[in-house]
């Protein structure tokens, strides 16, 4: 029985007529128009950013960890028990089990590249859901499927056959640009700032390499009255200095005559990098919406400011949950339908708690006092 074949009478999107989209039919390169412009270069760029700037990778990982857990409530108790077993034992990419590895990888792709693609893999007899697969964005491309409201996933390798059942594929776009099927990565706008930060780090590494492995300048001023001995003394001084430098033990260099030894570059002043590095990190952290104290950065901040930053992060996490909920619902509904259960369900996320329990209890106490005062005022 085909659960994904819809009756044409029930397909409302076929009758919709859009007045605002671009006239793609007149575009001379319609194939290029339909495809998402997320190129392999952008994918490699964002991957390199996470590898080169550790704070970016840490912020994304922290966001994924803070997204919290969820629970799926089915309408039928028997369906609920089967669904719980499925969510905890379903096979996922990378040899892991349970839906959480799939969701965390899905969110990681969504935040990093602005779009993510997942697939529901059925068993050989199409009787149930066998696995959940996170597709690599290097292998697939998201395009519009006839309507701006419909998304279609195609393979980049033309030698392979296209996916037959798009109902089993789950594409998601993060903050798509109007009129396109292009998602927006949270790393957008960071390559330029990160490039400057990496230049500072690279120069610091070069300076410390010079300082750690000190270069010396040995100057010998020979006596002009004995030119015959000068060449022999020059060679002797050079040999003794080289032997002192090659020695693994601390040793002294003793010479006779006018000899001076100076450290190369000792008189140059190294630029202070604390202020520019902090300014660049502030730009990066503001884009990632993670409070600095959660990344181990001890910038001076007040307790009130930390509380406000946590509230802002909570709103960001709630937004990401709204993007993941349809994906979870589609997976669970597909499992319930294939197993003959009622597909009505509800996804409940755990409360996001980034505040201190003492502060939360004090806030509840204050609200209770306010409600009591209002009640007495109404009855008076």
Legacy VTK file of the C-alpha trace (Angstrom):
# vtk DataFile Version 3.0
C-alpha trace
ASCII
DATASET POLYDATA
POINTS 380 float
0.000 0.000 0.000
1.427 3.366 -1.020
1.021 5.840 1.828
2.713 8.675 -0.028
0.481 8.704 -3.146
-1.946 11.572 -2.843
-5.187 12.024 -4.686
-5.133 14.867 -7.190
-8.415 16.175 -5.803
-6.756 16.640 -2.414
-3.726 18.444 -3.815
-4.544 22.078 -3.160
-1.162 23.413 -4.280
-1.942 22.487 -7.912
-4.686 25.122 -8.024
-2.626 27.921 -6.520
-1.606 30.773 -8.779
1.254 32.941 -7.532
1.399 36.587 -8.534
4.701 37.662 -6.985
7.363 35.058 -7.946
9.873 35.762 -10.696
8.965 34.714 -14.216
11.171 31.645 -14.313
9.598 30.436 -17.563
11.255 33.280 -19.455
14.665 32.754 -17.907
17.164 31.511 -20.532
18.887 29.278 -17.954
15.935 27.850 -16.053
18.025 24.998 -14.646
20.419 27.447 -13.022
17.514 29.559 -11.800
15.809 26.676 -9.988
18.871 25.424 -8.134
20.004 26.649 -4.759
23.221 28.673 -5.136
24.946 26.982 -2.189
28.132 25.971 -3.979
30.857 23.559 -3.002
33.097 26.581 -2.392
30.696 27.906 0.265
30.489 24.499 1.892
34.268 24.261 2.095
34.462 27.873 3.322
32.100 27.328 6.245
33.773 24.018 7.113
37.174 25.742 7.133
35.822 28.505 9.374
34.780 25.975 12.009
38.166 24.283 11.834
40.275 27.469 11.811
38.396 29.454 14.486
37.677 27.158 17.475
35.227 29.591 19.075
32.878 29.237 16.081
32.867 25.453 16.337
32.402 25.669 20.119
29.455 28.061 19.774
27.651 25.813 17.292
28.245 22.725 19.451
27.030 24.611 22.523
23.858 25.677 20.717
23.157 22.097 19.691
23.652 20.851 23.267
21.378 23.559 24.665
18.526 22.755 22.275
17.348 20.212 24.836
15.355 16.996 24.635
11.831 16.360 23.437
9.044 13.871 23.950
6.503 12.687 21.401
2.994 11.995 22.684
0.832 9.767 20.498
-2.958 9.703 20.648
-3.057 5.946 21.288
-1.186 4.370 24.200
-0.144 1.317 22.205
1.091 3.568 19.431
2.929 5.640 22.016
4.843 2.633 23.337
5.806 1.557 19.821
6.824 5.109 18.954
9.017 5.444 22.050
10.755 2.184 21.189
11.282 3.365 17.620
12.718 6.756 18.628
15.234 5.145 20.981
16.381 2.307 18.702
16.146 3.588 15.122
19.416 3.238 13.210
21.077 6.501 12.131
24.066 7.600 10.084
27.475 6.805 11.516
26.389 3.606 13.248
24.470 5.365 16.046
21.003 4.547 17.352
18.123 6.773 18.389
16.708 9.906 16.848
18.891 12.321 18.826
22.111 11.695 16.826
20.117 12.326 13.663
18.595 15.550 15.016
21.906 16.910 16.319
23.636 16.277 12.975
20.659 17.767 11.164
20.802 20.930 13.281
24.574 21.141 12.877
24.208 21.141 9.086
21.361 23.640 9.294
23.296 26.139 11.394
26.584 25.757 9.532
25.365 25.794 5.936
21.876 27.277 6.217
20.189 24.132 4.973
19.971 20.457 5.845
18.643 17.340 4.150
17.512 14.149 5.870
16.021 10.951 4.526
13.639 8.367 5.936
14.952 4.960 4.849
12.322 2.233 4.648
12.868 -1.466 5.162
13.285 -3.788 2.170
9.567 -4.667 2.179
8.496 -1.021 2.812
6.715 -2.092 5.986
8.412 0.230 8.477
11.118 2.843 8.942
14.503 1.127 9.024
16.901 4.061 9.407
17.371 7.829 9.316
20.061 9.227 7.037
21.762 12.640 7.079
22.551 13.503 3.471
25.746 15.405 2.714
25.165 18.760 1.049
28.108 17.950 -1.214
25.989 15.196 -2.786
22.559 16.830 -3.083
21.025 20.143 -4.101
17.723 21.728 -3.107
15.614 23.274 -5.867
12.071 24.520 -6.368
9.681 21.873 -7.651
7.305 23.749 -9.927
6.000 25.943 -7.113
7.874 28.307 -4.778
6.245 26.438 -1.887
7.535 23.009 -2.905
11.118 21.880 -2.440
12.782 19.062 -4.313
16.091 17.369 -3.565
18.179 16.208 -6.523
21.528 14.432 -6.704
24.587 16.301 -7.927
25.914 13.212 -9.680
24.103 13.066 -13.009
25.044 9.399 -13.473
22.815 8.379 -10.556
19.032 8.129 -10.741
16.999 10.819 -9.013
15.132 10.042 -5.764
11.770 8.502 -6.611
9.818 9.345 -3.457
10.393 12.931 -2.364
7.964 12.364 0.521
10.698 10.461 2.348
13.222 13.296 2.007
13.202 16.219 4.456
14.870 19.474 3.347
14.960 22.478 5.681
16.139 26.025 4.965
17.315 28.457 7.633
16.092 32.025 7.074
15.678 31.627 3.297
16.064 34.704 1.152
12.774 35.937 -0.362
12.041 34.461 -3.760
14.776 31.810 -3.538
15.361 28.337 -2.157
18.606 29.381 -0.503
19.141 29.071 3.236
21.266 31.511 5.218
24.068 30.164 7.371
24.656 31.716 10.786
28.301 32.024 9.679
27.374 34.422 6.920
29.341 37.654 7.354
32.096 36.013 9.409
34.688 35.091 6.727
36.086 38.646 6.486
36.280 39.172 10.249
37.669 35.688 10.789
40.288 36.296 8.101
41.622 39.312 10.008
41.630 37.313 13.243
43.602 34.514 11.600
46.150 37.015 10.287
46.733 38.248 13.841
47.082 34.685 15.135
49.462 33.814 12.306
51.649 36.853 13.021
51.672 36.001 16.731
52.810 32.484 15.874
55.583 33.814 13.643
56.779 36.264 16.300
56.855 33.609 19.003
58.681 31.269 16.681
61.364 33.910 16.313
61.386 34.689 20.044
61.353 31.046 21.097
64.199 30.183 18.719
66.377 33.235 19.239
68.670 34.389 16.418
71.940 36.084 17.393
74.173 38.513 15.552
77.881 38.105 16.399
80.065 41.045 15.435
83.875 40.829 15.572
85.994 43.918 15.087
89.553 42.712 14.394
92.775 44.574 15.147
93.995 46.330 12.019
97.625 45.969 13.152
97.638 42.161 12.776
95.818 41.298 9.528
97.467 37.880 9.225
95.758 36.583 12.330
92.290 37.976 11.472
91.116 35.185 9.196
92.169 32.490 11.648
90.436 34.262 14.544
87.268 34.722 12.491
87.043 30.993 11.820
87.803 30.105 15.434
85.102 32.478 16.757
82.543 31.123 14.264
83.323 27.502 15.179
83.128 28.126 18.911
79.845 30.021 18.575
78.324 27.259 16.456
79.433 24.660 19.011
77.838 26.670 21.826
74.553 26.946 19.907
74.450 23.226 19.057
75.078 22.187 22.638
72.020 20.913 24.535
73.495 22.129 27.788
73.873 25.731 28.929
77.407 26.882 28.091
79.313 30.145 27.904
80.971 31.669 24.895
84.357 33.209 25.694
86.250 35.284 23.159
89.228 37.610 23.115
89.028 40.916 21.324
86.255 43.300 20.357
83.303 40.877 20.001
79.628 41.814 20.551
76.588 39.536 20.584
73.055 40.889 20.093
69.657 39.260 19.758
68.127 39.886 16.363
64.834 41.769 16.702
65.179 42.365 20.441
64.808 46.105 20.005
61.528 45.852 18.081
58.287 46.286 20.013
55.629 43.612 19.480
52.171 45.074 18.796
49.538 44.598 21.495
46.875 42.228 20.133
44.498 42.045 23.100
42.252 44.929 22.018
41.872 44.051 18.304
41.408 40.353 19.073
38.654 41.141 21.570
36.897 43.427 19.076
36.949 40.697 16.447
35.727 38.060 18.905
32.891 40.354 19.937
31.779 40.568 16.317
31.900 36.786 15.937
30.096 36.037 19.206
27.382 38.601 18.483
26.650 36.792 15.206
26.518 33.396 16.893
24.169 34.647 19.668
26.037 32.797 22.422
26.818 34.604 25.707
30.604 34.905 26.173
30.569 33.296 29.625
29.197 30.076 28.089
32.310 29.863 25.928
34.708 30.311 28.833
35.425 33.986 28.081
35.626 36.003 31.286
34.833 39.463 29.997
33.663 41.912 32.640
29.885 41.749 32.800
27.199 42.318 35.352
24.851 39.700 36.724
21.918 41.484 35.121
23.627 41.452 31.724
24.273 37.703 31.965
20.586 37.138 32.696
19.541 39.195 29.670
21.991 37.334 27.432
20.524 34.040 28.604
17.031 35.264 27.750
18.183 36.191 24.245
19.745 32.767 23.785
16.511 31.149 24.946
14.588 32.893 22.163
17.174 31.673 19.631
16.810 28.102 20.840
13.023 28.319 20.657
13.327 29.432 17.024
15.541 26.474 16.141
13.045 24.160 17.801
10.310 25.410 15.475
12.462 24.295 12.523
13.138 20.847 13.962
9.588 20.093 15.076
8.186 19.512 11.534
11.053 17.121 10.812
10.347 15.130 13.978
6.618 15.081 13.244
7.178 13.802 9.714
9.410 10.969 10.911
6.980 9.909 13.625
3.900 10.177 11.391
5.576 8.047 8.730
6.387 5.359 11.299
2.857 5.354 12.734
1.180 5.160 9.323
3.387 2.324 8.100
2.597 0.343 11.253
-1.140 0.944 11.083
-1.444 3.374 14.012
-3.270 6.638 14.359
-0.819 9.340 13.237
-2.053 12.037 15.615
0.791 13.140 17.866
2.295 16.063 19.717
5.955 17.020 20.104
6.755 18.447 23.540
10.146 20.005 24.183
11.711 20.248 27.621
11.754 23.657 29.226
14.903 25.636 28.522
16.436 26.470 31.881
19.459 28.781 31.633
18.754 30.653 34.854
19.620 29.846 38.410
16.952 27.869 40.267
17.037 30.380 43.117
16.251 33.240 40.747
13.429 31.258 39.151
11.881 30.406 42.502
12.150 34.055 43.580
10.438 35.142 40.373
7.600 32.660 40.970
7.245 33.955 44.538
7.058 37.549 43.332
4.421 36.600 40.753
2.400 34.841 43.438
2.541 37.930 45.684
1.471 40.138 42.780
-1.456 37.853 41.966
-2.546 37.840 45.621
-2.439 41.654 45.792
-4.452 41.937 42.560
-7.041 39.448 43.859
-7.458 41.382 47.096
-7.783 44.631 45.159
-10.570 43.209 43.021
-12.551 41.882 46.005
-12.180 45.102 48.018
LINES 1 381
380 0 1 2 3 4 5 6 7 8 9 10 11 12 13 14 15 16 17 18 19 20 21 22 23 24 25 26 27 28 29 30 31 32 33 34 35 36 37 38 39 40 41 42 43 44 45 46 47 48 49 50 51 52 53 54 55 56 57 58 59 60 61 62 63 64 65 66 67 68 69 70 71 72 73 74 75 76 77 78 79 80 81 82 83 84 85 86 87 88 89 90 91 92 93 94 95 96 97 98 99 100 101 102 103 104 105 106 107 108 109 110 111 112 113 114 115 116 117 118 119 120 121 122 123 124 125 126 127 128 129 130 131 132 133 134 135 136 137 138 139 140 141 142 143 144 145 146 147 148 149 150 151 152 153 154 155 156 157 158 159 160 161 162 163 164 165 166 167 168 169 170 171 172 173 174 175 176 177 178 179 180 181 182 183 184 185 186 187 188 189 190 191 192 193 194 195 196 197 198 199 200 201 202 203 204 205 206 207 208 209 210 211 212 213 214 215 216 217 218 219 220 221 222 223 224 225 226 227 228 229 230 231 232 233 234 235 236 237 238 239 240 241 242 243 244 245 246 247 248 249 250 251 252 253 254 255 256 257 258 259 260 261 262 263 264 265 266 267 268 269 270 271 272 273 274 275 276 277 278 279 280 281 282 283 284 285 286 287 288 289 290 291 292 293 294 295 296 297 298 299 300 301 302 303 304 305 306 307 308 309 310 311 312 313 314 315 316 317 318 319 320 321 322 323 324 325 326 327 328 329 330 331 332 333 334 335 336 337 338 339 340 341 342 343 344 345 346 347 348 349 350 351 352 353 354 355 356 357 358 359 360 361 362 363 364 365 366 367 368 369 370 371 372 373 374 375 376 377 378 379
